[in-house]
Amino acid sequence: MELLADDIVPEYAREVKHEAREFAEEYIAPNAEERFREAEYPHDILEAGQDAGLVAQDIGEELGGRGLDVVQMLAVAEEWFRADAGIALSLQLASFGAEIVEKYGTDEQKEEFLRPVAEGDQITGLAVSEPDTGSDLSGMQTTAERDDETDEWVLNGEKYWIGNGVEGDWLTVYARTGDDEDNRYGNHSLFVVPTDAEGYEAEHIPEKMGMRASKQAHIVFDDCRIPAENLVGSEGAGFMLLAEFFNHGRVVVAGHGLGLAAAAFEEAWEFVHGREEFGRTIADFQAVQHGLADMRTEFESSRALTYRAAEKVRDGDNPGLWAAMAKTKATETATDCAEQGMQFHGGRSILTDRRIARVYRDVRIPVVYEGANEIQRNLVYRQS
Ligand SMILES: Cc1cc2nc3c(=O)[nH]c(=O)nc-3n(C[C@H](O)[C@H](O)[C@H](O)COP(=O)(O)OP(=O)(O)OC[C@H]3O[C@@H](n4cnc5c(N)ncnc54)[C@H](O)[C@@H]3O)c2cc1C
């Protein structure tokens, strides 16, 4: 049974999907259990992904990347997340937020910051969430103030949960540059912040129960100074640029859900066909067969919706609505499939070295990041 079948994937995205599968089979799946246990950043696998031309390749060809579009990034995501979500997240976050700089940055910013990421010499990340604010993008408190004497921006505040906050070379940082209560969506701006800037401090957040082969940071900006030209786009446009970016990114997060749901289904299928009780395999019980049938049906519906959404996002056809529907459906299918897969594993479900136990913990995360699913439902309602 081929769950991540090619037929639904537009033809032009199949080649990179096959490359991603080959890479996953060689580098991700065989290391998944060990890397989950160790909870270390997978530097060597990231490097292999850069050498294979699969990391940060959403960046355009003129800047050294392959210019993979959202459908192609989705095809890569489902393959990698099926193999292991923690390692996959580390690989996919290497260019998180770079798209905003590519679309709205100056030529100088693109050459200085994007080219090294596309060429595999640097990695980046996107710093939005804060210790006291997550879902409310217009409520973020980190500030950036202009110092006209030195022609710099001065950042103060904290960020939390930031992928590559420790490992990255620079980040796209979302900070408050205004305080207009009548215009909550015009108070923030985006900046390129090198992680070696004075006043930038980052440490890893405490151990996580899921996606352990990915690392996130707690960042403190203490009078962190960056050149005036590191503003991305125009002052006050940060909220709008970010909202547009997430419309895009969320359909790839749906791919995280698809990969995880496929992993849960495969594990459940294999287990119930091998485990015997009452003198037969448990797959002979109709209740078990129905459980698997429901998992498969939900998986296929989610995948159909997600690929449809990806094409809508690519074509700019009501992207926010489609990305939010796909993200909600696919990530919740992953939690449902993991829950059923655990039940079918009986007591063995809680053995920590089991793939199903890993998947069960990993599925908790895509229902939250890039906007909790409640926020997605708000978007679906409003945009319907
Ligand atoms: C592994 C991981 C990696 C991450 N990587 C990054 C990263 O690289 N960069 C970054 O900036 N952030 C990152 N995040 C942060 C992530 O985007 C936030 O966790 C997410 O936006 C939710 O914010 P919060 O955790 O503060 O939850 P809160 O905003 O405090 O929300 C908690 C819960 O309250 C409910 N809720 C909140 N608002 C509403 C509402 N309006 N309506 C109904 N219910 C609501 C939901 O159930 C929600 O789950 C990451 C998070 C994780 C777990």
The ligand as a MOL file (V3000), in Angstrom:
LIG
                    3D

  0  0  0     0  0            999 V3000
M  V30 BEGIN CTAB
M  V30 COUNTS 53 58 0 0 0
M  V30 BEGIN ATOM
M  V30 1 C 8.0060 22.9150 18.4580 0
M  V30 2 C 7.5970 24.3290 18.2500 0
M  V30 3 C 8.2870 25.1170 17.3320 0
M  V30 4 C 7.9490 26.4620 17.1600 0
M  V30 5 N 8.6950 27.2380 16.3260 0
M  V30 6 C 8.4710 28.5810 16.2700 0
M  V30 7 C 9.3430 29.4260 15.5250 0
M  V30 8 O 10.2900 28.9740 14.8730 0
M  V30 9 N 9.0890 30.7750 15.5340 0
M  V30 10 C 8.0550 31.3170 16.2470 0
M  V30 11 O 7.8970 32.5250 16.2160 0
M  V30 12 N 7.2270 30.5270 16.9700 0
M  V30 13 C 7.4110 29.1860 17.0010 0
M  V30 14 N 6.5790 28.3820 17.7500 0
M  V30 15 C 5.5250 28.9810 18.5460 0
M  V30 16 C 4.1240 28.6920 18.0410 0
M  V30 17 O 3.8780 29.3640 16.8300 0
M  V30 18 C 3.1350 29.0610 19.1540 0
M  V30 19 O 3.2570 28.0550 20.1460 0
M  V30 20 C 1.7090 29.1860 18.6800 0
M  V30 21 O 1.5500 30.3210 17.8720 0
M  V30 22 C 0.7190 29.2960 19.8520 0
M  V30 23 O 1.1390 30.2490 20.7730 0
M  V30 24 P 1.2330 29.8780 22.3340 0
M  V30 25 O 1.9720 28.6000 22.4650 0
M  V30 26 O 1.7650 31.0580 23.0280 0
M  V30 27 O -0.2510 29.5940 22.7600 0
M  V30 28 P -1.3620 30.6710 23.1930 0
M  V30 29 O -1.4660 31.7640 22.1860 0
M  V30 30 O -1.1220 31.0730 24.6010 0
M  V30 31 O -2.6720 29.8130 23.0950 0
M  V30 32 C -2.8770 28.6830 23.9710 0
M  V30 33 C -4.1820 28.0340 23.5420 0
M  V30 34 O -5.2600 28.9620 23.7720 0
M  V30 35 C -6.2570 28.7850 22.8000 0
M  V30 36 N -6.4490 30.0530 22.0830 0
M  V30 37 C -5.5680 31.0730 21.9360 0
M  V30 38 N -6.1140 32.0820 21.2250 0
M  V30 39 C -7.3630 31.6990 20.9020 0
M  V30 40 C -8.4460 32.2890 20.1730 0
M  V30 41 N -8.3420 33.5060 19.5940 0
M  V30 42 N -9.6040 31.5780 20.0280 0
M  V30 43 C -9.7320 30.3540 20.5900 0
M  V30 44 N -8.7490 29.7410 21.2930 0
M  V30 45 C -7.5860 30.4000 21.4540 0
M  V30 46 C -5.7570 27.6520 21.8780 0
M  V30 47 O -6.2730 26.4220 22.3490 0
M  V30 48 C -4.2540 27.6910 22.0660 0
M  V30 49 O -3.6100 26.4450 21.7590 0
M  V30 50 C 6.8800 27.0220 17.8990 0
M  V30 51 C 6.1630 26.2070 18.7880 0
M  V30 52 C 6.5100 24.8890 18.9780 0
M  V30 53 C 5.7450 24.0710 19.9650 0
M  V30 END ATOM
M  V30 BEGIN BOND
M  V30 1 1 1 2
M  V30 2 1 2 3
M  V30 3 2 2 52
M  V30 4 2 3 4
M  V30 5 1 4 5
M  V30 6 1 4 50
M  V30 7 2 5 6
M  V30 8 1 6 7
M  V30 9 1 6 13
M  V30 10 2 7 8
M  V30 11 1 7 9
M  V30 12 1 9 10
M  V30 13 2 10 11
M  V30 14 1 10 12
M  V30 15 2 12 13
M  V30 16 1 13 14
M  V30 17 1 14 15
M  V30 18 1 14 50
M  V30 19 1 15 16
M  V30 20 1 16 17
M  V30 21 1 16 18
M  V30 22 1 18 19
M  V30 23 1 18 20
M  V30 24 1 20 21
M  V30 25 1 20 22
M  V30 26 1 22 23
M  V30 27 1 23 24
M  V30 28 2 24 25
M  V30 29 1 24 26
M  V30 30 1 24 27
M  V30 31 1 27 28
M  V30 32 2 28 29
M  V30 33 1 28 30
M  V30 34 1 28 31
M  V30 35 1 31 32
M  V30 36 1 32 33
M  V30 37 1 33 34
M  V30 38 1 33 48
M  V30 39 1 34 35
M  V30 40 1 35 36
M  V30 41 1 35 46
M  V30 42 1 36 37
M  V30 43 1 36 45
M  V30 44 2 37 38
M  V30 45 1 38 39
M  V30 46 1 39 40
M  V30 47 2 39 45
M  V30 48 1 40 41
M  V30 49 2 40 42
M  V30 50 1 42 43
M  V30 51 2 43 44
M  V30 52 1 44 45
M  V30 53 1 46 47
M  V30 54 1 46 48
M  V30 55 1 48 49
M  V30 56 2 50 51
M  V30 57 1 51 52
M  V30 58 1 52 53
M  V30 END BOND
M  V30 END CTAB
M  END
